[in-house]
C-alpha cells in the first residue's frame, strides 16, 4: 500500500481527479485547502513582497489530497492525473508523491 499525496494547484480539476479515484477504486481521500510557501512569503512577509511577480505559475490556493492506494494502482493513478492536469514538471501544475505504508487501521478489511 502507498500513501499518495497530491498537491493540486489547479482547483478546477478536483472533480475530475475524484472521478478518476472512483474509476480506479481508490477511496477514502481526504482533501485539505492549502496555500504554498511562495504565496505566504510574497504576500504576508514584507521583506519578500518584491518577489511577488517572480513566482512563476503560483496560484493563490491549492487542494492537497491524501489517499491510500494499493501498490498495483498507483501508476494508473499517476498516469490518470497527468492526463487530467498535464505534466507535473510544468510550473504551476502541482506535485505528486507516494510513501510506502506498513499498516493501516480504520480502513476496509485490512483492520486488525
Steps between C-alpha positions, in 0.01 A plus 500: 500500500605857433409837643436725201531873554389730221538877516254616238575857399213518253193461718276480195627143446388373842176343378683318218763374744232364733326334204831335410526366856151349478580350159818338637333392828715734711289611793526687825677810371538797731508844339656795678506864390862610486720797415852479360803642674567742213155653539546552874847645460410737216175626653538477876869559569594856403866429428401257221217708347728612215521140378124477441531524120790256481307199624411326175173312481413574860130473573363642822349178634541127450323182594718240670358149465605206719393146420613144552528286187603145420847472348360360175284810431746779587650529151151504345403784734813697410443452126135601541600812694743596224219455248276733700746761624782489248869450560582542868849617399338820366489789750165560663364147442555350841684212662446127547692269730446166667632337813487133592258406777569210733160478666161673488238504774144619442479410134296220342593138573868578571406582861628282784 
